Amino acid sequence: MRNEIELEGLIEDYVNGKLTAEEAQAFEELRANDAAVDHKFVAHKMFLDSLNSFSKQSILKDKLNQIHDTIDVETLSEKYRPHSSFVVNLWRKNKAAFAVAASFLVLAFVSIYSIQHSTKQNGSYEMMRRELVKIQNSQNKLIRNVNSRNKKENAPANPAQFGGTGFALTANGYLCTNYHVIDKADSIYVQNSKGDSYKVKVVYQDPQYDIAILKIVDKEFSQLANLPYKLKKMSSGMGEHVYTLGYPKDDAVLGEGYLSSNTGFGGDTLAYQVDIRVNPGNSGGPLLDNQGNVIGVISAKESQVDGAAYAIKSKYILDALQAIPQDSLQNNVAANKKSALQGLMRTKQVEKIQDYVFMIKVYN
């Protein structure tokens, strides 16, 4: 298994065309067979593209500064004289510099036009990490402030700093959410649809896949009934109708749409792209199909693009569950249960799942 430094070097060589045809083919096969490598490639390529763009801007700025230094600025500061000789003399002294400057300005405008009219994704991937707290209320972020309605004496008295959504994986209190929702939290509570709050602890977290598994550890928590949905092991197809239930406000909100791509931002194979409206607080919510299968967990959206959301595929939730002792799960994982939602109207489906979807409240 390659270490991180070797993998980054391999990615850079691939992007810069330094690999032989055989090496490039081997790397492409590695990406196709290893989702983690493909995810690393997409992320690193985006970083390299950003670095390259910044470098080009810096070079352009330096050249414009050099041109500015060659222009006779003192001539421009003389008292204005409306004679043709003034313009002629100014042009004769600086025509070379003006010509080069004009060329760079044209190049700059062409570059800006190309970027604005590119057929590639124009928005940025809003990953909702903790370091973005200063813009937490932006419509481009899925983390939000949550005003606590705790009724428990041992719950924090102050309102939660951040929040999101989580959903039950087992009847005995294991929940799934995004890693970025609970990152660096001092304490975490969840609130059900009835307004009851329970303390939870983090039992598993994976920053790379943006998945966290929580366990309700509150004495007042009563085991849930059998979960009405199940985790889907196989991939879903484009065009499939999907929906999510989450907490963009203090009450649960339904969102409906369809799968628009089998890959996420920049071709990320870990995620689906979903044409669905999500708002601050939806992050960590379940993405379900019409048959009552959880096919993913809402994780992000693309800024400046209406309805382009992303969901980590359910396969990686199942992989995360393998890291938890099976006796703790009590063989009660949602993947092992037959969906009770299949064939029901959407209103009935939502009615059955609302007790299994929780508001996440984060304190730090």
N, C-alpha and C positions, 0 to 999 in steps of 0.2 A: 504493500500500500504506500503510495507516494505521500510524503509529508507536504505541509501547506506551502513551503517555499518552493519545492520542486514543482508542485502543481501550478503555482502562479507563474513560474518561469516557463513552463510548458505552454500555458495559455498565452503569454506574451509572444512567445516564438510562433505560435499558431496564428495569432492575430496579425503579426508583422510579416508573415509569409516566410519564416526562416526554417520551417520544417520541410523535410523531403516529402515527396508524394506518399511514400509508404508510411512515414511518421504521421503525416496529416490524416491519412485514412485510419490509422490505428487510434489516433486521438478522437476522431469522430465516432468510431465504434465504442470507445470508452464512454463518451458522452451519452450515446444512445442506450448503453447498458447500465449506467450508473447515474441515477437522478441527482445525487449529491454533487458529483463532478459537473454535471450540466448546470446545476444551480450556481455553483462556484464560477463557472465560465461566464454565465450571463451577468452575474454581479461584477466580476472583475473586468469584463469587456465594457460595461457601462462606466466603470471607474476610469479605464484607459481612455475612452471616448471623451469623458469630461476633462481629463487631464490634457488631452490633445487639443481640445477646443480652447482651453485656457491658455495653452502655449501659443496658439495661433493669434489669439487676441493680444497677448503680451508682445509678440513680434511686431504686429501691426502698430501697436501703440509706440514702440521704440522707433520704428521707421518714421512715423509721423512726427515724433519729437525731433529726430535728426533733420527732417525736412524743415521744420519750424526754425531750427537753429541756423539754417543756411539763408533764410529769407531776411532781407534788409528791413527790419522792423522800424528802424529810425526814419526811413523814408516815408513809411505809413503814418508816422506821428507828426510829420511836418504840417504846417498850416495848409488847409485845403486850398488848392489852386485849380480852378475849373479850366485848365488849358489842356489841350490834347497832348502837349509835350510831357506833361506829368505822367499820364497813363502810358505813353510810349516808353519813356525812360524806365518806369517801374517794370514794365513787361520785359524790356531788354535786359535789365539787371537780374531778374528772377524767373525768367520763363522756364528754365530747366526745372527749377524747384516746383513751380506751379504745375507743370505737366505731370511730374511724378506724384504730387499730392492729389491731383485730380484723378489719376489712375487708381490710387489707393482708395479714394472715396467711392469711385465706381465699384471697385471690388467689394468694399464693405457693404454697399447697398445691395449688390447682387447676392452676397452671403446671407444678409438678413432676409431678403426675399425668399431665398431657397429654403431657409429654415422655417419661415412662416408658412410656406406652401408645400412642405415636404409631406409625402404620403406616410411617413413613419409616425409613431406615437409622439405627439407633441407635448403631452402633459408629463408630469413627473410622478413617480411611484411614491405614494404617501404611505410610508411604513409605520407611522404613528408610534415612534419610539419615545422613550421617556425624555430624551434630550430636547424634544420638540414641545415641551410643556408651555413655553411662552406663547405658542399659537394654538393652544389646546381647543379653543372655541371656534376655530376656523371650520368652515364647511368642508375643507379638504382633509380633516383629521377625523379619525373614528374614535379617538379617546375624548372624553368629555368630563366636565365637573358633574358630580352627582351629589345632590342634597340628601343626606341620610334621613330616613324615617325610622331609625332604630327604636325598638321598644324594649331593648334589653339593657339591663343596668350595667353590664360589663362591656358594652360596646362603646367605642370612642364617642365623646360628647360632641366633638367638632365635626363639621361636614367632611365627607370624603374628598380627597384631592382629585382623584381620577376614577373613572369607571368604564365599564364595558358590559359585555354579555357573556354568559357561560351556559352550558347545557349539560344535563345528566348523561353520564356514560354507564352508570350502574344504579340500581335502586338503593344501594347502601351508602350513597353520598359522594361518589367520585364524579367530578365535573371536568369538562374541557373548556378552555378558553385560549386566547392568544398569549404568547410569552410577553409581548410588548405591553399588554394591559397590566400585568402584575409585576413587571420588572422593577426591582429596587424597592418594593413595598415593605414597610415595617409591619403592617398587619392588613389582613384582607377579610372582608365579610361579603356574604352573598345574601340577596333578598329575593324571596319568591313572589309569585303573583298576588299573594294575600297580604304582602307587606311585612312578613316575618323575616328577621335577619338572623344569620348563623355565621359563626366564625369558621374560617377554613384555613388549611395549611397547604403549602405547595409540596407535592410529592414527586413531581417530575417537571422538568423544564428543558426546552431545546430551542435556543436562540436561532439556530440555522433554519429550522423548519417553522419557527414562530408558533410553537405549540407549548402549552402548559397544562398539566393535570393537577387539579385541586382535590382535597378531601375535606368534607364537612366534619369538624371535630367537636361540634357543639352538643352538649348533653340533651338539649331540648329538641334536637332534630329527630324526627320519626322517619323510619325507612319509607321510601316511596313505593308505590305500586309498580307492577311490571311496566317497563318502559314501552310506550306504544310504537316507537320507531326502532330501526336497526341501522348499524353502520354498514355502508355498502363497500364491498371489497373490490369490485370491478369498476373500471372507468365508465363515465357517462358520456353520451354523445351530444354533439352540437345540436342546438335547436330544442333540447329537452326543456320542458317547463319546470321551473324551480321556484322556491319561496324561502323566506327567512323570517324569523321572529326575533326581535331584539329590543334593546332599551335605549333608543335615542332620546327618550324623556322618561319620566317616572312611571309611565305605563308602557306595557308592551306594544310594539308597532309591527304590523305585518308588511312585508315587501315582497312583490312578485316580479318574475322576469323569466329569462331563459339563458341557457349556456350559449355564449357567443364564440367561445374558443376553448379548445382542450389544453391550451397553455396560457400561462399568466403573462405578466409584464415582460417585454423583451424576449418572449419565447420560453419563459421559465416553465419547465415541465412539472414542477411541484404543485402548480396551482391551475385553477380554471379561471377564465375570464367570464364574467357574468354581466348581462345587461339587466341591471337591477339598481334601484335607488337605495343608497345607504347613507346614513348620517352619523355624526358623532355619537358614539355609544353602541352602534351595531357591531363593532369589532368583537370577535369571539363568539358570535351567534351561529347557530346551525344553518346549513344550507341543505334543504330537503327537496327530493323530487316528488312527483305526483303519487308514487307508490308508497311513500312513507319511509324512504331510505335517506339517511343522512349521508350526503355525498361530499361534504366539505365543511369548513369553518371559515366564515367571513373574516378577512384579515386586512384588506386595504382597498383603496380606490385610486383611480388616476385623476390627478388634478386637471382642470380645464376640459375634461371630457365628461359629459353628462351621461350617467348610467353605466360607466365602465368600472366595475368592482372586481375584486379578486378573492378567491377562496382556496385555502390549502386543501388538497384532496384528502378524503377520508382514509385512504391507505396509510397516510403518515400518522393519523390518530391511532389506528390499529397497531402500527409499529411502536408507537410510544407506550401503548398498554402492555407490550411485551416486557418493558423494563420494570413493571410493577409486579410484585409477588402475586401469583394467581390465587392463593388462598385468601389474600386481602380483598381481591375482587369478588370472591365467593362465587366464581363461575356465573356471574350475573351481568356480563358485558352486553351492551346493546346489540353487538354483532351476532350474538347467539339467540336472539329473540326474533320471532316472526312479527313482522310489522302489522299492527292493528289499525293502521291508517289507510291501507290499500282499499280503493273503491269508495272512499268517503268523500263527501263534498268538502270543499276547502274550509268552510266554516266549522265543520265537525272536526276536521284534522287539527285546526288551530285550537279548538276547545280542548282536545285531548292532549296536546303537547304543552300548553301554557304553564302547567304545573311543573314542567321539567326544564323550563328555561328560566335562568336567574339573572338578576342584575348583579354585576360585580362592583364592589365598592372598595377602593384602594386608599390606604392611609400611609403617609410617610413624613 
